[in-house]
C-alpha cells in the first residue's frame, strides 16, 4: 500500500468481530475531501478505499438502515422483502437496498 499517515483528528479504529489482529481504520481527510477506510492485519495495511464526501450520506443511510433492522424482530422466512422502485430519474443509489 501507500504511505501510512497518522490518524487525523476525525477518525476511529474498529476491531473485526472475528477477532485476531484484523482492524478497520476510518479517517476523514478534509484536504482531500475523502473518508478513507483501510483494512489492517496487525500493523500491515492490506487495502484502502477512498469515499468522496458527497457519498457519505448514502453510506450513513445504509448503516442506519442496518442498525434499525437489527433492532427490530426478524421477518418470518415466508415473507420476502423487496427494494422500493427507483425514483423518477431511475437512480436507485439514494435508497438503501434491502435483501
N, C-alpha and C positions, 0 to 999 in steps of 0.2 A: 504494500500500500504506500501511500504518500507520506509526507512528513506528519508527525504527530504533534498537535498543538495542545497547549494547556487548556483545561476546561474553562470556557468563558463564564461570565457571571451568570448567564441563564443556561442552565443545563442540569442533567441528572444522570445517574447511573442505575441501571436495573439489573437484578440477578435473574438468570434463567431459572424457571420453575423446575427444570430437570436437575438442577444442582450443578456440581462441578465448578469449573472455572469459567463458565460462559457468562458474558456480560453484554448489555446493550447500553451504549452511551448515546444520549440525545443532547445536542447542544445547538444553541442559536447563535448565528454569526451575522450580526447586524450589518457589518461592512459588505457582506456578500448577499444579503437578503435571503439567507438559506438556513434551514434547520437540517443539521447533519445527524444522521443515525448511523452509528458504527457498531459493528459486531466484534467482540473481543473474545479470545481464548487466552486466559491468563493475562500476559502483558503484550500479546500479539494481536494487532488489528487484522481481522480476516476479511473485512469488506465494509464499504460505506455507501450511503445513499444520501444525496443532497435533495431535499424537498424545498421547492420555492415557497416563499411566504404566502403567495396567493392560494396555494393548495392546502395550507394548514387547516383552514376551516372545514374542508372536506374530511381530512383525517380526524379532526376532533369530532365531527358529526358521526363518523363511523364508530369511533371508540366509545362515544356516548351511547350510541345505539347498542353496542355490545354490552356495555355496563348495565343499561336498563334491561336488556334481555336476560342477562344473568341474574338480575334481582327479581324477576318475575317467574312464576311457575312455568315449567316447560309445557309445550303444546303436545297433546296426545299424538302418538305415531300415525293415526289415521287422518290427521289434519295436515294439509300441505300449505305452507306459506309461500306467497309469490311476491316478487318485487312489484312496486307500483309502476304503471306505464311511464315512459319518458315524457318530459314536458313537451310543449308545443314545438320547441326547437329541435326535438329529438335528442337532447342532451340528458343522458342518464347519470352523468358524473356527479350531479349535485345530490342524488338520492342514495343513501347507504343501501347496499344490496343485502337482502335477507335470504339466507339459504333455505 
